[in-house]
Amino acid sequence: MEKLFVLVVEDHPSVRDSIEWVVEQWPNVEILSADNFISAAIWIKATPRIDLLLADVRLPGQMGGVEVAQVAIASHPEIAIVLFSADHVSEVEGMQPNYEFVRKPFGVEQLTIHIDAAFLKLHSDSALLLSPSVLS
């Protein structure tokens, strides 16, 4: 099985740790972690392949998750994107139809459903690549 490369971008360490814990439950996963736009951009430029981006919309500084997603797509066009925020999706500027959005706070099952949906947007004719049953 090929490794799944996941970039998690979240400035709150406890939230980032929780998201990483969820992702670690899947087999053959490599987690890249960042707490701001600059760190995320470095990972994006330095990593040959990233399959999934999980990013908070609001990050420290002027650039947030939407901008991270734009940089990620430019370097990795086949990346699945899930953005999250305590804000309502209608309040997120720059949200694209190919991005999934989950509102904070969210649980394991809700996050997993949105990750599945993000992959399905890229590969609409395939079966679910990840599913809640993987976490069982």
HULINRA-V817945 format. One record per run of one state. SS is the DSSP state (hx for helix, st for strand, lp for the rest). FROM is the first residue (numbers start at 1). TO is the last residue. If there is no record, write none. Layout:
SS_FROM_TO / SS_FROM_TO
//
This chain:
lp_1_3 / st_4_9 / lp_10_12 / hx_13_24 / lp_25_28 / st_29_34 / lp_35_36 / hx_37_46 / lp_47_51 / st_52_56 / lp_57_64 / hx_65_75 / lp_76_79 / st_80_85 / lp_86_88 / hx_89_91 / lp_92_98 / st_99_103 / lp_104_107 / hx_108_122 / lp_123_131 / hx_132_135 / lp_136_136
//
